[in-house]
Amino acid sequence: MRELYHNAFSTCSQKVRLVLAEKGLEFVSHEIDLLGGGQHDPEYVKLNPNHVVPTLVDEGDVLTESTLINEYLDDAYPDPPMRPTGAAARHASRMWTQKLDHSVHAATGIVTFAIGPRVALLQQPEAVREANINSIPEPARRAARRSVIEHGVGAPEFAGAIKTMVGLLQEMDVALGNREWLSGDSFGLADAALLPYVLRLDQLAMGPVIEARPHLAEWLGRVQALSAYQVAVTDWLVAPIVELFRTQGEEVWSQVEPLTRL
Ligand SMILES: N[C@@H](CCC(=O)N[C@@H](CS)C(=O)NCC(=O)O)C(=O)O
């Protein structure tokens, strides 16, 4: 029995669903409503004390942290292998996932909440919104969430976060100049991990920052052509939220564009 607690739009959930799909592993789905505060439900917090998705429960083992979940999946279900075999290549693959965990993931949260779901959150009763923000366990993440909901792309955290994300795109474009995949010879853990972060910028109507980087744009096309992408990403997205992200992104693009120049 395999159960995944996740969210359709969450980057960390998408990266785990990509690995599950690539390995042909099915799961019982428990979607957590992140805007409604489902991640703070005491029953869920027993599984994931950090109040975040995803959580994988595999044959009774409770697994958190998306990068580690994906490494677990590759250890437990090695067919097809999703990490290179050489030690140096494996190190290079882990450098990408470490970059997400150290800086890019937090930056993506700032960029996303400053643009995408902000209007929906501002329409919630203030008491509900505040209760959900106050339930975020880490003070820094709590403060950043409050700031971007209040100030949008004008929040002091926003410019640095966008630079971190575009910096990642730039590094990927250079790396992909002489190879097709970040994980080695085939689509693997590093590719699955980075895809949702590139996609997020596309969803927020920042396509030009991707199109300006041809190797990155070709890689994105390659990932999107995989059947795992359809199963793990496209099939979960719901049109009204895709539309909300796009229209909100278009609305602020003139303010965001100057910040995307490195
Ligand atoms: N390091 C964690 C981060 C998980 C995380 O931040 N998940 C986000 C969605 S991508 C979440 O659940 N956020 C809840 C919230 O924003 O309150 C992981 O990789 O699993």
The ligand as an SDF file (V2000), in Angstrom:
LIG
                    3D

 20 19  0  0  0  0  0  0  0  0999 V2000
   11.8080   20.6490    2.1600 N   0  0  0  0  0  0  0  0  0  0  0  0
   10.4380   20.2500    1.9690 C   0  0  0  0  0  0  0  0  0  0  0  0
    9.6360   21.4720    1.5510 C   0  0  0  0  0  0  0  0  0  0  0  0
    8.1800   21.1410    1.3530 C   0  0  0  0  0  0  0  0  0  0  0  0
    7.3430   22.3810    1.0770 C   0  0  0  0  0  0  0  0  0  0  0  0
    7.7450   23.5170    1.3410 O   0  0  0  0  0  0  0  0  0  0  0  0
    6.1480   22.1370    0.5310 N   0  0  0  0  0  0  0  0  0  0  0  0
    5.2570   23.2320    0.2300 C   0  0  0  0  0  0  0  0  0  0  0  0
    4.5920   23.0210   -1.1140 C   0  0  0  0  0  0  0  0  0  0  0  0
    5.7850   22.9030   -2.4230 S   0  0  0  0  0  0  0  0  0  0  0  0
    4.1590   23.2870    1.2830 C   0  0  0  0  0  0  0  0  0  0  0  0
    3.6130   22.2820    1.6530 O   0  0  0  0  0  0  0  0  0  0  0  0
    3.8630   24.4810    1.7710 N   0  0  0  0  0  0  0  0  0  0  0  0
    2.8780   24.6510    2.7730 C   0  0  0  0  0  0  0  0  0  0  0  0
    2.6570   26.0900    3.0670 C   0  0  0  0  0  0  0  0  0  0  0  0
    3.1000   26.8720    2.2720 O   0  0  0  0  0  0  0  0  0  0  0  0
    2.0460   26.4230    4.0630 O   0  0  0  0  0  0  0  0  0  0  0  0
   10.3660   19.1570    0.9110 C   0  0  0  0  0  0  0  0  0  0  0  0
   11.2120   19.1600    0.0060 O   0  0  0  0  0  0  0  0  0  0  0  0
    9.5100   18.2600    0.9990 O   0  0  0  0  0  0  0  0  0  0  0  0
  1  2  1  0
  2  3  1  0
  2 18  1  0
  3  4  1  0
  4  5  1  0
  5  6  2  0
  5  7  1  0
  7  8  1  0
  8  9  1  0
  8 11  1  0
  9 10  1  0
 11 12  2  0
 11 13  1  0
 13 14  1  0
 14 15  1  0
 15 16  2  0
 15 17  1  0
 18 19  2  0
 18 20  1  0
M  END
$$$$
